[in-house]
Amino acid sequence: MAAGSAQASSSKNSSRSPSPSGSRSSSVPPEPDSPDPSPSKTFAELGVIPQLCEACISLGFKKPTPIQVEAIPTALEGRDIIGLAQTGSGKTAAFSLPILQGLWEKPQPFFALVLAPTR
């Protein structure tokens, strides 16, 4: 995958999986069914509630990154996501904002499972 690009997919509707090495060649074109992440999107346009949008602004997040544009709407639908993007690309916010929103709307214990491979 080319530097600065991101990929997120739903594990419920996709039979594709990342390559075993966890990376893709930069010469591979983007998949045709992947949404085109628009840099002009806002967190609100992705479906994030106003309270979390305000928190994002106060933390200095001006607009969602490509991985967030792809992952947040899918996660807000309650679907599982698998995200592959470079360090510093916003993966943590991509999965944690939907988790926080779900907990805000319906507080409950044991709400999410996050798997993080180690190096």
N, C-alpha and C positions, 0 to 999 in steps of 0.2 A: 504494500500500500504506500502511496506517495506521502512524503512528509506533509504534515498539516491536514491530512484527510482523516475522515472518521467513518466508522461503519457501525451500525446497530441493527440488529434483526430480532424479530420475535421468535422465540423458540417454539411457539405453538403453531405458527403458520409457515415455517420455513424448514426445508429439508437440508439446506446448506449449513455447513459448519466451518469454522475457521480452519485454516490449514494447520497441520500438526506443529509447525514451527511458530505459529501465532503471527506470521506476517505474510504479506503478499508482495509479489514483484511489482515494482513501480510501472512496468510496461503493461500490466493487466488493466484494461479499461474498466470503469465502474459498471456494476451490474445494471441492466436496463430497468429493473423493477425497484431500484433504490431511489428514494425520494431525493430531490435536489435540495439540499439544505440552503435556505435563503438566509444570508447574513443580516437581512433587515427585519427578521422576525423578532418579536419580543417574547418574554416569558409569559405574559398574559395571553398572547396569541397561541401559545402552546397549550394553554388550558390551566396554567398555574394560578392559584387563588391570589387575590390582592395582597393578603397578609404576607405570603411568601415572596411575591414580587417586590414588596417593600423591603423585605429582609435582603433579597438579592441586591437591590440598589444600595442599601446601607453597607453591604459587604464589598461594593465596588464592581459587581457584575452588571455591566451595562446592557449586554445582549447575549443571548445564548450562543454557545459554540456549535459547530456542526454535529458533534456527537449528541449534544443536548437537544438540538432540533429534531434529530432522528429518534432518540430514545424516549424523551419525556412524554410525548403524546401516546405512544404505545404503552408505556408503563402506567399512565393515568387511566388507560382503558382496562387495567387490571391484568394485562398480559405480561408474560415473562420476557425479559430482554437479555441479550448477550451483546456486550459492547466491546469493540476493539478500536483503540485509538492511542495515540502517543501520550507519554507522560506530560502532564500539565494541560491536557486538552479539555478537562472538565468532566471526566467520567464520574467522579464522586458525586457531583451535583446532579448529573444526569440520572443517577439511580436514587439519590437521597431526597431530592425535591419531591418526586412522586410518593415516596415512603412517608415523608413528613406531611404531605397533603392528605394522604389517606388516614393518617393518625389524627390529623386536625379535624377531619370530617367525621371520623368514627374511632374515637380512642379505644384501644384494646391492647392487651399484652400479646407478645409473640406474633408480631405483624408481618415480619419480613425475614428472609434468609439471604444473606450476602455472602457469596463465596469469593474469596480473594486468593489466588495462587501465590505462592512465595517463589522467590528466585532460587 
